[in-house]
Amino acid sequence: MLDNRSFEALVEGGDGEYRVLLNGVLYYVQVADERAKRLAEAAGAFSPTSGEVNIKSPMPGLIVAVPVTEGQKVKKGQVVVVLESMKMENELKAPREGT
């Protein structure tokens, strides 16, 4: 639910990789646990300077907002997805600048 409106989402996948169809837009989502995220960060996997970046949620949850649009320029640290898990909202932020 977002702004008192319900949305229907179709979700397919497993093993940490999912395809989510929401409002006619297909999103590819990867879910990694906190330990895997920290190991990848230590190895530098989350700080590329160019190319595509996958943003991984540290927990399963419901996507309640995507405050950016496709092709929009984002700054490092800008919120790109809001995820609800265990009745709390968690912000996923851009690891670097990009579009």
C-alpha distances in whole Angstrom, upper triangle without the diagonal:
4,7,6,5,4,6,9,11,15,16,20,22,23,25,23,23,20,19,16,15,12,13,17,17,18,18,20,19,21,21,24,25,26,29,29,28,30,33,32,32,35,36,35,33,30,32,33,35,34,32,29,27,24,22,21,19,21,19,16,13,9,9,6,9,12,14,17,19,21,25,24,26,25,27,27,25,22,18,17,14,12,11,10,13,14,12,13,12,15,16,18,21,23,26,28,29,28,27
4,5,5,7,8,11,13,16,18,22,24,25,27,24,24,21,20,16,16,12,13,16,16,18,17,20,19,22,22,24,25,26,30,30,28,30,33,32,31,35,36,34,32,29,31,32,33,32,31,28,26,24,21,21,19,21,20,18,14,11,9,6,7,10,11,15,16,19,22,21,23,22,24,25,22,19,16,15,12,10,11,11,14,16,14,14,12,14,14,16,19,21,25,26,26,26,24
4,5,8,11,14,16,20,22,25,28,29,31,28,27,25,24,20,19,15,15,19,19,21,21,23,23,25,25,28,29,29,33,33,31,33,36,35,34,37,39,37,35,32,33,34,35,34,33,30,29,27,24,24,22,24,23,21,18,14,13,9,9,12,13,16,17,21,24,22,24,23,25,26,24,21,17,17,15,13,14,14,17,19,16,16,14,16,17,19,21,23,27,28,28,27,26
4,7,10,13,16,20,22,25,28,29,31,29,28,26,24,21,20,16,16,19,20,22,22,25,24,27,26,29,30,31,34,34,32,35,38,37,36,40,41,39,37,34,36,37,38,37,36,33,31,29,26,26,24,26,24,22,18,15,14,11,12,15,16,19,21,24,27,25,28,27,29,30,27,24,21,20,18,15,16,15,18,19,15,16,15,18,19,22,24,26,30,32,31,31,29
4,7,10,13,17,19,23,25,27,30,27,27,23,22,18,17,13,12,16,17,19,20,23,22,25,25,28,30,31,34,34,32,35,38,36,36,39,41,39,36,34,35,36,37,36,35,31,30,28,25,25,23,26,24,21,18,14,13,10,11,14,16,18,19,22,25,24,27,26,28,30,27,24,21,20,17,15,16,15,18,20,17,18,17,19,20,22,24,26,29,31,31,30,28
4,7,10,13,16,19,22,24,27,25,24,21,19,15,14,11,11,15,16,18,18,21,20,23,23,26,28,29,33,32,31,34,36,35,35,38,39,38,35,33,35,36,37,36,34,31,29,26,24,24,22,24,22,19,16,12,12,10,12,14,17,19,20,22,25,25,28,27,29,30,28,25,22,20,17,15,15,14,17,18,16,18,16,19,20,21,24,26,29,31,31,30,28
4,6,10,13,16,19,21,24,22,21,18,16,12,11,7,8,11,12,14,15,17,17,21,21,24,26,28,31,30,29,32,34,33,33,37,37,36,33,30,33,33,35,33,31,28,26,24,22,22,20,23,21,18,15,11,10,9,11,13,15,17,17,19,23,23,26,25,28,29,27,24,21,18,15,15,14,14,17,19,17,18,17,19,19,20,23,24,27,29,29,28,26
4,7,10,13,17,19,22,21,19,16,14,10,9,7,8,10,12,13,14,16,16,20,20,24,26,28,31,30,29,32,34,32,33,37,37,36,33,31,33,34,35,34,31,27,26,24,22,22,20,23,21,17,15,11,11,11,13,15,18,19,19,20,24,24,27,27,29,30,28,26,23,20,17,16,15,15,17,20,19,20,19,20,21,21,24,25,28,30,31,29,27
4,6,10,13,16,19,17,16,12,10,7,6,5,7,9,10,10,10,13,13,16,17,21,23,25,28,27,26,29,31,29,30,34,34,33,29,28,30,30,32,31,28,24,23,20,19,19,17,20,18,15,13,10,10,11,13,14,17,18,18,18,22,23,26,25,28,28,27,24,21,18,15,15,14,14,16,19,19,20,18,19,19,19,22,23,26,28,28,27,24
4,7,10,13,17,16,14,10,8,6,5,7,10,10,11,9,10,12,12,15,16,20,22,25,28,26,26,29,31,29,30,34,33,33,29,28,30,30,32,31,28,24,23,20,20,19,18,21,19,15,14,12,12,14,16,16,20,20,20,19,23,24,27,27,29,29,28,26,23,20,17,18,16,17,18,21,21,22,21,21,22,21,24,24,27,29,29,28,25
4,7,9,13,12,10,7,6,5,7,9,12,12,12,10,10,10,10,12,13,17,19,22,25,23,23,26,27,26,27,31,30,30,26,25,28,28,30,29,26,22,21,18,17,16,15,18,16,13,12,11,11,14,16,16,20,21,20,20,23,25,27,26,28,28,27,25,22,19,17,17,15,16,17,19,20,21,20,20,20,19,22,23,25,27,28,27,25
4,7,11,11,9,6,5,7,9,12,15,15,14,11,11,10,10,12,13,16,19,22,24,22,22,26,27,25,27,30,29,29,26,25,28,28,30,29,26,22,21,18,18,16,16,19,17,14,14,14,15,18,19,19,23,23,22,21,25,26,28,28,30,29,29,27,25,21,19,20,18,19,19,22,23,24,23,22,23,21,24,24,26,28,29,27,26
4,7,8,6,4,6,9,12,15,18,18,16,13,12,10,9,10,11,14,17,20,22,19,20,24,24,22,25,27,27,27,23,23,26,26,29,28,24,21,20,16,17,15,15,17,16,13,15,15,16,19,21,20,24,24,24,23,25,27,29,28,30,29,28,27,25,22,19,21,18,19,19,22,24,24,23,22,23,21,23,24,25,27,29,27,26
4,5,5,6,9,12,15,17,21,21,19,16,14,12,10,9,9,12,14,18,19,17,18,21,21,20,23,25,25,25,22,22,25,26,29,28,25,22,20,17,17,14,14,15,14,12,14,15,17,20,22,22,25,26,26,25,27,29,30,29,30,29,28,28,25,23,20,21,18,19,18,20,23,23,23,21,22,20,23,24,24,27,29,28,27
4,6,8,12,14,18,20,24,24,22,18,16,13,11,9,8,9,11,15,16,13,15,19,18,17,20,23,22,23,20,20,24,24,28,27,24,21,19,16,16,13,13,14,13,12,15,17,18,22,23,23,27,27,27,26,28,30,30,29,30,28,27,28,25,23,21,22,19,20,19,21,24,24,23,21,22,20,23,23,23,26,29,28,28
4,7,10,13,16,18,22,22,20,16,14,11,8,5,5,6,9,13,14,11,12,16,16,15,18,20,20,20,17,17,21,21,25,24,22,18,16,13,12,9,10,11,10,9,12,14,15,19,20,20,23,23,24,23,25,26,27,25,26,24,23,24,21,19,17,18,16,17,16,19,21,21,20,18,19,16,19,20,20,23,25,24,24
4,7,10,14,16,20,19,17,13,11,7,6,4,6,9,12,15,17,14,14,18,18,16,19,22,21,21,17,17,20,21,24,23,20,16,15,11,12,10,11,13,13,11,13,15,15,19,19,18,22,21,22,20,23,24,25,24,25,24,23,23,21,18,16,18,16,18,18,21,23,22,21,19,19,17,19,19,19,22,24,23,22
4,6,10,12,16,16,14,10,8,6,5,6,8,12,15,18,20,17,17,21,21,20,22,25,24,24,20,19,22,23,25,24,21,17,16,12,13,11,12,14,13,11,12,13,13,16,17,17,20,20,20,19,21,23,25,23,25,25,24,23,21,18,15,17,15,17,17,20,22,22,20,19,19,17,19,19,21,23,24,23,22
4,7,10,13,12,10,7,6,5,6,9,11,15,18,21,23,20,20,24,24,22,24,27,26,26,22,21,24,23,26,24,21,17,16,13,14,13,14,17,16,14,14,13,13,16,16,15,19,19,18,16,19,21,23,23,25,25,24,23,21,17,15,17,16,18,19,22,23,23,21,20,20,18,20,20,21,23,24,22,21
4,6,10,10,8,6,5,6,7,10,12,16,19,22,24,22,21,25,26,24,25,29,28,27,24,22,25,25,27,25,22,19,18,15,14,14,14,17,16,13,12,11,10,13,13,13,17,17,16,15,19,20,22,22,24,24,24,22,19,16,13,15,13,15,17,20,21,21,19,18,18,16,19,19,22,24,24,22,20
4,7,6,6,4,6,9,11,14,16,20,23,25,28,26,25,28,30,27,28,32,32,30,27,25,27,27,29,27,24,20,20,17,17,17,17,20,19,16,15,13,11,13,14,13,17,16,15,15,18,20,23,23,25,26,25,23,20,17,15,16,16,17,19,22,23,23,21,20,20,19,21,21,24,25,25,23,21
4,5,5,6,8,11,12,16,17,21,24,26,29,27,26,29,31,28,29,33,33,31,28,26,28,28,29,27,25,21,21,18,17,18,17,21,19,17,15,12,10,11,11,11,14,14,13,14,17,18,21,21,24,25,24,22,19,15,13,14,14,16,18,21,21,21,19,19,18,18,20,20,23,25,25,23,20
4,6,8,10,14,16,19,21,25,27,29,32,30,29,32,34,32,32,36,36,34,31,28,30,30,31,29,26,23,23,21,20,21,21,24,23,20,18,15,12,12,12,12,14,14,13,13,17,18,22,22,25,26,26,23,20,17,15,16,17,18,21,24,23,23,21,21,20,20,22,22,26,27,26,24,21
4,7,10,13,15,19,22,25,28,30,33,31,29,33,34,32,32,36,36,34,31,29,30,30,30,28,25,22,22,21,21,21,22,25,24,22,20,17,15,16,15,14,16,16,13,13,17,18,22,22,26,27,27,24,22,18,17,19,19,21,23,27,26,26,24,24,23,22,23,23,26,27,26,24,20
4,6,10,13,16,19,22,25,27,30,28,26,30,31,28,29,33,32,30,27,25,26,26,27,24,21,18,18,17,17,18,19,23,22,20,18,16,13,14,13,11,14,13,11,10,13,15,19,19,23,24,24,21,19,15,14,16,17,19,22,25,25,25,22,21,20,19,20,20,23,23,23,20,17
4,7,10,13,16,20,23,25,28,25,24,27,28,26,27,30,30,28,24,23,25,24,25,23,20,16,17,15,15,16,17,21,20,18,17,15,13,15,14,13,16,15,13,11,15,17,19,20,23,24,24,21,19,15,14,17,17,19,21,25,25,25,22,21,20,18,19,19,21,23,22,20,17
4,6,10,13,16,19,21,24,22,20,24,25,22,23,27,26,24,21,19,21,21,22,21,18,14,13,11,11,12,13,17,17,15,15,13,11,14,13,11,14,13,12,11,14,16,18,17,20,21,20,19,16,13,11,14,14,17,19,22,23,22,19,18,17,15,16,16,18,19,20,17,15
4,7,10,13,17,19,21,19,17,21,22,19,21,24,23,22,18,17,19,19,21,19,16,13,12,9,10,10,12,15,15,14,14,14,12,16,15,13,16,15,15,13,16,17,19,18,21,20,20,19,17,14,13,15,15,17,19,22,23,22,20,18,17,15,16,16,17,19,20,18,16
4,7,10,13,16,18,16,14,18,19,17,18,22,21,20,17,15,18,19,21,20,17,14,12,8,8,7,8,11,12,10,11,12,10,14,14,13,16,16,16,15,18,19,20,19,20,19,19,18,16,13,11,13,12,15,15,19,20,19,17,15,15,12,14,14,16,18,19,18,17
4,7,10,13,15,12,11,15,16,14,15,19,18,18,14,13,17,17,20,20,17,14,11,8,7,5,7,9,10,10,12,13,13,16,17,16,19,18,19,18,20,21,22,20,21,20,19,19,17,14,13,15,13,16,16,19,21,20,18,16,15,12,14,15,15,18,20,19,19
4,7,10,12,10,10,13,14,13,15,18,18,18,15,14,18,19,22,22,20,17,14,10,9,5,5,6,7,7,10,12,12,16,17,17,20,20,21,21,23,23,24,22,22,20,19,19,17,15,13,14,12,14,13,16,18,17,16,14,14,12,15,16,16,19,22,21,22
4,7,8,6,6,10,11,10,12,15,15,16,13,12,16,18,21,22,20,18,14,11,10,6,6,5,7,9,12,15,15,19,20,19,22,22,24,23,25,25,25,23,23,20,19,20,18,17,15,16,14,16,14,17,20,18,17,15,15,13,15,16,15,19,22,22,23
4,6,5,6,9,10,11,12,14,16,17,15,14,18,20,24,25,24,21,17,14,12,9,8,5,6,9,12,16,17,20,21,21,24,24,26,26,28,28,28,25,25,22,20,21,20,19,17,17,15,16,14,15,19,17,17,14,16,14,16,18,17,21,24,25,26
4,6,5,6,9,10,10,12,14,15,14,13,17,19,23,24,24,21,18,15,13,10,9,5,8,11,14,17,18,21,22,22,24,24,27,27,28,28,27,24,23,20,18,20,19,19,17,17,15,16,14,16,19,17,17,14,15,13,15,17,16,19,23,24,26
4,5,5,6,9,10,11,12,14,14,14,17,20,23,25,24,22,19,17,15,12,12,9,11,14,17,21,22,24,25,25,27,28,30,30,31,30,30,27,26,22,21,23,22,22,21,21,19,20,18,19,22,20,20,17,18,17,18,19,18,21,25,26,28
4,6,5,6,9,10,11,12,11,11,15,17,21,22,21,19,16,14,13,10,11,9,11,14,17,20,21,24,25,24,26,26,28,27,29,29,28,25,24,21,20,22,21,21,20,21,19,20,19,21,24,22,21,18,18,16,17,18,16,19,23,24,26
4,5,5,6,9,10,10,9,9,12,15,18,20,19,17,14,12,10,8,9,7,11,14,16,19,19,22,22,21,23,23,25,25,26,25,24,22,21,18,16,19,18,18,17,18,17,19,18,20,22,20,19,16,15,13,14,14,12,16,20,21,23
4,5,5,6,9,10,10,9,12,15,19,21,21,20,16,15,13,12,12,10,13,17,19,22,22,25,25,24,25,25,28,27,28,28,26,23,22,18,17,20,19,20,19,20,19,21,20,22,24,21,21,17,17,15,15,16,14,17,21,22,25
4,5,5,6,9,9,10,13,15,19,21,21,20,17,15,15,13,14,12,16,19,22,25,25,27,27,26,28,28,30,29,30,29,28,25,24,20,20,23,22,22,22,23,22,24,23,24,27,25,24,21,20,18,18,18,15,18,22,24,26
4,5,5,6,5,7,10,12,15,17,17,16,13,12,12,11,13,12,16,18,21,24,23,26,26,24,26,25,27,26,26,26,25,22,21,18,18,20,20,20,20,22,21,23,23,25,27,25,24,20,19,16,16,16,13,15,19,20,22
4,5,5,6,5,8,11,14,16,17,16,13,13,12,12,13,12,16,19,22,24,23,26,25,24,24,24,26,25,25,25,23,20,19,15,15,18,18,19,19,21,21,23,22,25,27,24,23,19,18,15,14,14,11,13,17,19,21
4,5,8,9,10,13,16,18,19,19,16,16,16,15,17,15,19,22,25,27,27,29,29,27,28,28,30,29,29,28,26,24,22,18,18,21,22,22,23,24,24,26,25,27,30,27,26,22,21,18,18,17,14,16,20,22,25
4,6,8,9,11,15,17,18,17,15,15,16,15,18,17,20,23,26,28,28,30,30,28,29,28,30,28,28,28,26,24,22,19,20,23,23,23,24,26,25,28,27,30,32,29,28,24,23,20,19,18,14,16,20,21,24
4,6,6,8,11,13,14,15,12,13,14,14,17,17,21,23,26,28,26,29,28,26,26,25,27,26,25,25,23,20,19,16,17,20,21,21,22,24,24,27,27,29,31,29,27,23,21,18,17,15,11,13,16,18,21
4,6,7,11,12,12,12,9,10,11,12,15,15,18,21,23,25,24,27,26,23,25,23,24,23,23,23,21,19,18,15,16,19,19,19,20,22,22,25,25,28,30,27,25,22,20,16,15,14,11,12,16,16,19
4,6,10,11,12,11,8,8,8,10,13,13,17,19,21,23,21,24,22,20,21,20,22,21,20,20,18,16,15,12,13,15,16,15,17,19,19,22,23,26,27,24,22,18,16,13,12,10,7,9,12,14,16
4,6,9,11,11,9,11,11,13,16,16,20,23,24,26,24,26,24,22,22,20,22,21,20,20,17,15,13,10,12,15,16,16,18,21,22,25,25,28,30,27,24,21,18,15,13,10,7,7,10,12,15
4,6,7,9,7,10,12,14,18,19,22,24,26,27,25,27,25,22,23,20,21,20,19,19,16,15,14,12,14,16,18,17,19,22,24,27,28,31,32,29,27,23,20,17,15,12,9,8,10,11,14
4,7,9,9,13,14,17,20,22,25,27,28,29,27,28,26,23,23,20,21,19,17,17,15,14,13,11,14,16,18,18,21,24,25,29,30,33,34,31,28,25,22,19,16,12,10,7,9,9,13
4,7,8,12,14,17,21,23,26,27,28,29,26,28,26,22,22,19,19,17,15,16,14,13,13,13,16,17,19,18,20,24,26,29,31,34,35,32,29,26,23,19,17,13,11,9,9,8,11
4,7,10,13,16,20,22,25,26,27,27,24,27,24,21,21,18,18,15,14,15,14,14,15,14,17,18,19,17,19,23,24,28,29,33,34,31,28,25,22,19,17,13,12,11,11,9,10
4,7,10,13,16,19,22,22,23,23,21,23,21,18,19,16,16,13,12,14,13,13,15,14,16,16,17,15,16,20,21,25,26,30,31,28,25,22,20,16,15,12,11,11,11,9,9
4,6,9,13,15,18,19,20,21,19,21,19,16,17,15,16,14,14,15,14,12,13,12,14,14,14,12,14,17,18,22,23,27,28,25,22,19,17,13,12,9,8,9,10,9,10
4,6,10,13,15,16,17,18,16,19,17,15,17,15,16,14,15,16,16,14,15,14,14,15,14,12,12,15,16,19,20,23,25,23,20,17,15,11,11,9,9,11,13,12,13
4,7,10,12,13,14,15,13,16,15,13,14,14,15,14,16,16,16,13,14,12,12,12,11,9,9,12,12,16,17,20,21,19,16,13,11,8,8,7,8,11,13,13,13
4,6,9,10,12,13,12,16,15,14,16,16,18,17,19,19,19,17,17,15,14,15,13,11,10,12,11,14,14,18,19,17,15,12,11,8,10,10,11,14,16,16,17
4,5,7,9,11,10,13,14,13,16,17,19,19,21,21,21,18,19,17,15,15,13,11,9,10,8,11,11,14,16,14,12,9,9,7,10,12,12,16,18,19,19
4,7,10,12,13,16,17,17,19,20,22,23,24,24,24,21,21,18,16,17,15,14,12,12,10,12,10,13,15,13,13,10,11,9,12,14,14,18,21,21,22
4,6,10,11,14,16,17,19,21,23,24,26,25,26,23,23,21,19,19,16,16,13,12,9,10,7,10,13,12,11,9,11,11,14,17,17,21,24,24,25
4,7,9,13,15,16,19,21,22,23,26,26,26,24,25,23,21,21,18,16,13,12,8,9,7,9,12,12,12,11,13,12,16,18,19,23,25,25,25
4,7,9,12,14,17,19,21,22,25,24,26,23,24,23,21,20,16,15,11,10,6,5,5,8,9,10,9,9,12,12,16,18,20,23,25,25,25
4,6,9,11,15,17,18,20,23,23,24,22,24,23,21,19,16,14,10,8,5,5,7,10,10,10,9,10,12,12,16,18,21,24,25,25,24
4,6,8,11,13,15,16,19,19,21,19,21,20,18,16,13,11,7,6,4,6,9,12,12,12,9,10,10,10,14,16,19,21,22,21,20
4,7,10,13,15,17,20,19,21,19,21,21,19,16,12,11,8,6,6,6,10,13,11,11,8,10,10,12,14,17,20,22,23,22,21
4,6,9,11,14,17,15,17,16,18,18,16,13,10,8,6,5,7,9,13,16,14,13,10,10,9,10,12,15,18,20,20,19,18
4,6,8,10,13,12,14,12,15,16,14,11,8,6,5,6,9,12,15,19,18,16,12,12,10,10,11,12,16,17,17,16,14
4,7,10,12,10,12,11,13,14,13,10,7,6,7,8,11,14,18,21,19,17,14,13,10,11,11,12,16,16,15,15,13
4,7,9,7,9,8,11,13,13,9,8,6,8,11,14,17,20,24,23,20,17,16,13,12,11,11,14,14,13,12,10
4,6,5,9,10,13,16,16,13,12,9,11,14,16,20,23,26,25,23,20,19,16,15,14,13,17,16,14,12,9
4,6,9,10,14,16,17,14,14,11,12,16,18,21,24,28,27,26,22,21,18,16,15,14,17,16,14,11,8
4,6,9,13,15,17,14,15,12,15,18,21,24,27,31,30,28,25,23,20,18,16,14,16,15,12,9,5
4,6,10,13,14,12,12,10,14,17,20,23,26,30,29,27,23,21,18,16,14,12,15,13,11,8,5
4,7,10,12,10,12,11,14,18,21,24,27,31,30,27,23,21,18,16,13,11,13,11,7,6,4
4,7,8,6,9,8,12,15,18,22,24,28,27,24,20,18,14,13,10,7,10,8,6,6,6
4,6,5,9,10,14,16,19,23,25,28,28,24,21,18,14,13,9,7,8,6,4,7,9
4,6,9,10,13,16,18,22,23,27,26,23,20,17,13,11,7,5,5,4,5,8,11
4,6,9,11,13,16,19,20,23,23,20,16,13,10,9,5,5,6,7,8,11,13
4,6,9,11,14,18,20,23,22,19,15,13,9,8,5,5,8,9,9,11,12
4,6,7,11,14,16,19,19,16,12,10,6,6,4,6,10,11,12,13,13
4,7,10,14,16,20,19,17,13,11,8,6,6,6,10,11,12,12,11
4,6,10,13,16,16,14,10,8,6,5,7,9,12,14,15,15,14
4,7,10,13,12,10,6,6,5,6,9,12,15,17,18,18,18
4,6,10,10,8,6,5,6,7,11,14,16,19,21,21,21
4,7,6,5,4,6,9,11,14,18,20,23,24,25,24
4,5,5,6,7,11,12,16,19,21,24,26,27,27
4,5,8,10,14,16,19,23,24,28,30,30,30
4,7,10,13,16,19,23,25,28,30,30,30
4,6,10,13,16,20,22,25,27,28,28
4,7,10,13,16,19,22,23,24,24
4,7,10,13,15,18,20,21,22
4,6,10,12,15,17,18,18
4,7,9,12,14,15,16
4,6,9,11,12,13
4,5,7,8,10
4,7,9,12
4,6,10
4,7
4
